[in-house]
């Protein structure tokens, strides 16, 4: 398993396209990010950065490159979430949930899902 590199918010938008749509040319990535209002050169720079970081792989097909994600989405999410928990909540989940509950950011559906998850954890012990 490769070490997860630091991925910026903008780079993560490009990765999301590749995770969602699969291997894509730069033109396809540009089209998918059209609503972001980014310059074409910005998207190509982000692709180049991700190649350099080995988060995506370029493959030459004729006169163009096809890019595919080398970094698994789940691996990136795990690293990002562990980093967030470590930096903001000392690595603990309960203070994170408490923060969101105090600021009324949890819907009734969120609370029901959390209860279900806790029940599953209790059943597994």
N, C-alpha and C positions, 0 to 999 in steps of 0.2 A: 504494500500500500504506500502511495507517495505521500510525502509530507505536504500538508495543506499550506499554501502560500497565502499571503495577505491579498485579498481581493477588494477593490474599491467598490463603492455603490454603483458607479457607472459601469465598471467591468462586470459586476453581477448582472446588470440588465442584459448585456451581451450574452453572458452564460445562460441566463434564463431562456433566451431565444433558442440557443443550441440544445438545451435540455428539453424544451417543449417541442421543437420542430425537427430535431435530429441534425445530421450533417447538412451544412448550408454554405452557399457561396456568400461572399461579402455583399453582393447585391440583394440576396434574400434576407440577410441580417439587417441591412439598411432599410429594406421595405418593412420588415417587422418592427423596426424602431422608428418608423416615420412619425408617429405621434409624439416622440420625445423631442422633436424640433432640434435635433443635433445636426451639425454639418456632416457631410459624407466623410470628410477628412478626420473628424473626431472619432467616428465609428471605426474607420480603418486604423487609427492610432490605438484604439482600445483593443482591436483584434491583434495588432502587433504586440502590444503589452502582454496580452494573455498567452500568446505563443511563447514569448520570452520567459514568462513565468511557468510555462509548461502546463497551464490550465486548459489549453486547447491545442489540438494538433492540426496542422495544415497538411492537405494532401493535394498534390498537383493533378488536375484533370484537364488535359488539353492546355488551354491558355489561362485558365483560372485556378484558383485554390478553392478547395472545399474544406471547411473548418468543422471539426467535431470536438465535443467536450472530452477532455482527458480527466478532468476532475469530476467525480461523482457528486451529484447534488446533495445526497444524504451525507456524504463525508464533509462537504462544505458547511451544511446546516449544523451538523454536530460541532464542528470546530467553532463556528460563529456563536452558537448558543452557549457553549462552554466558556468562551471568552467573555461574553456578556455577563453570564452568571458570576464568573470569577472577578471581573472588574467592578461590577456594581453591587453584588449581593454576597460576596465572600464564598461563592461556589454553592450557595444554598438556594433551593427552589422556593421554599416557603416564603422568604422575604419578597421574592419577586411577585408571587401570587398576592401576598398581603398588599404590596404597593398598588397593584392594579385594582384590588378590591376597595382600597381606601379612596382611590381616585375615580371610582365608579366606571371602570373600563371593562368590567366583566358583565356580559349579558346573562340573562337567565339560562340561555342555552349553554354558555360557557360554564356556568356554575354546575349545571346538570352533568356536563361532560367531565368536569373535574371530579365530581362525586363518583361517577361511573369508573373513572380511572383509579381513584383511591380504593374503591371496592375491589377492583381487579387486583390491585397490589396486595390488599389484605387477604384475598382468597389465595393468592400465590404463595403466601408465607406459611 
